[in-house]
Amino acid sequence: MYRIAIVAHISRLGLADKLADKVGANTVMVDDGTLGCNANHRRAWERLAEGDSEWSLCMEDDALPVGGFNEQLEQVLAVAPSPVVSLYLGRLRPPHWQHRIRNTLVNTDAHWLTAPALLHAVAVCIRTEILPLMLHGSPTHKPMDAHKPIDEAIGTYARRNGIKVAYCNPSLVDHADQGTLIAHPDRQPRKPGRVAWRVGTRDMWTSSTAAIR
């Protein structure tokens, strides 16, 4: 049903290997310090696009999956309301989304929250069939922008093509928040506390949704 790639920085290779063992990843893509985050993520998506699975999942090396992750993931993907799914919805970043997320969570226990943007790249699932178009485009289809941060690039691609990003609620993945290794375009420091709003499992997942407003 799905294939998994882990993206890792060479300094976190130990973490990546442990994560790969835990979730049964098919490949680990390691940045030796010369590629950069965006290029390494793209390499991972390119590798996943070569597979024949229904879904492809790219996880960062500091992702913290819930217990029973693979069983929960199968249930989640079976009822996913969108071809682009985030398994993580986090606090603090991006700051202008936080009050909207908070207000939505207070008023709903829907199994999915939807938004016209991908806010994080910690753990993202995409239907494998759309990866070639997302990565390379076609004569009538513009691919994602390789120069944007990977979460923004995927989110912009989805928005252009009328695809809402769906966030499972609760998140199946938390974030270790060990400090960023990325030189972010906004040059703002990343404060501690970049963790999921809710983390957990459900006995049964449905496709019930609520929009983040």
C-alpha positions, 0 to 999 in steps of 0.5 A: 500500500505504501513505501517509505523514504527517510531523509537524513543529514549525515550528522543524524544518521544514527537517528535515521537508521533507528527510525527506518528500522521502526517504520520499515522504511524502504530507503534512507536518503542521506545528505552529506552536507553538500545537497541541502534539505530541499535537494535531499527531499526531492531525491527521496520523492524521485526514488519513491516515484519509481515504485508501484505502491499506492502511497509514498511517505517521506519522513524526516530523521527527527520524526517520532512515530506513535506506537503501532505506527504502521497499522495506524498509517494503513487505516489513515491512508485508507480513508484519506480525503486528499492525495496529499496528507501530512501526518504532523500538525505542529505548534509555533511554525508557521506563526501566522497559522497557529491561532487558526489551528488552535481555534479549529481544534477547540471546535472539532474532533474531526479525524482530518483538518484541511488547509490550502497549504503544507505547513511542515515536511516532517512526515508527508504522504502523497499518492504515488500516481501524482508524483511524476507530474509534481516533480517533472510536470508535463506540457500542460502541467507545471511542476512544483518549484524546485527553488522553494522550501520543500513544504512550500513547494509541495503546498503551492503545487497542491493549491495550483491544482485544487488539492487540499492538504489533509492533516490527520487528527491526532498526528501520527508523528511528533517532532523531536525538535533538536534544533534546525540544520537548515538556513531558513529564508526568513532568517528567523531563529527556531525556538523550542516547542516545535511539536505536534498539537495533538499526537495519538491513535484512534481505534477507527479512522473515518474521513470526517473533515474540518477546514482550518479557518 
